[in-house]
Amino acid sequence: MIKILVTGANGQLGQCLKDAFLAYPEFEMVFATRNDLDIASKSSIDKIFSQHTFDYCINTAAYTNVEKAESESDAAFAINAYGVKDLSEACKKSNTTLFHISTDYVFDGESSIPYKETDKTNPINVYGASKLEGEVFIQEICDKYFIIRTSWLYSQYGHNFLNSVLNWAKEGRSLSITTEQTGTPTNANDLANCLVQIIKSNSKDYGLYHFSNEGEATWYDFAKKILEYSNLEKTTLAKTNHYRTFARRPKYSILDNTKTNKNLAIKNRDWTRSLQSLIKNTVSNL
C-alpha cells in the first residue's frame, strides 16, 4: 500500500486533500496537523519520519500571512524556507517523493504575459522571498520532488477571500475591492485533485510546475462573481485602486500551465466555472 504524509492538515488545502483522497482507499494517509508535526522543528520532522516510512510527502504547511511576514520575517523563513530544508533532507534520506506547494508571489508582477516555470523570479515581499528560498532548498537537496506553484487559493474551508466576501456580504457590509492586482483565483479542491492525479499516474517527471485555474481576474472581478453566484448581488460593491497594504504585491501574477498540462496530463478548469461549481455544491449548503 502506498503511504502518504500530508503536512498542514488543518489548512484549507490539507482539508481539500482529505476530501480528494476519500475515494482512494488504496492509499494509506497520515494527515499531520501542526500539533503532530511542526515543520519549523527539525526534531519534530525527524520523529515522524522515524515512526513511518512514506512513499510521498505533500507539504501544505506554510506561513501564509503576507502582511505579517513583513514584520515577522524570522517566522516566515523558519517555516517556508528552513523548515522546508529540513523536510527535504528527511525525504531524501527516506527516499520519499516530496510535493511542495509554492506561490505566484515568487515573481515581481512586472510581466504582461503569464509566467512560465523558466521565467526569472524576483519576489517583492518577505513571504515571496521565503517561499522562493524553500524552492531552492528542495532543488538542491531532493532528487524526487514536485514543486507546484499556485495562485489566489480559496475553498470552502478556513480563512480565504471567498469566505471573507461571503461573510462581509451576509453582515450587510458595503465592499470596496481593489482592481490593482491581476491573477487567477484557484479552487484548492482542483489543486488537491491535481496532486492526487499525479500520484495515481506514478509520474517520475519531477521538477517545478505551475497549477492554477484558467483565466484572469482582479480581486474586484473575483468578488463580483462570488456575489453573483451566491445570489448576493444586492451587496454594494465598488472598485478601488487605492488598496494600501504593508507588503508590496505583484500587480500581475498569472501562471502559465502549459508544462503541467503537457508533462503531467492535467486539465485546468476555467476559474469562473470552478468557483460557480464550488458555491453551488458546497458553500451554499453550509
Order of alpha helices (4+ residues) and beta strands (2+ residues): beta-alpha-beta-alpha-beta-alpha-alpha-alpha-beta-alpha-beta-beta-alpha-beta-beta-beta-alpha-beta-beta-alpha-beta-alpha-alpha
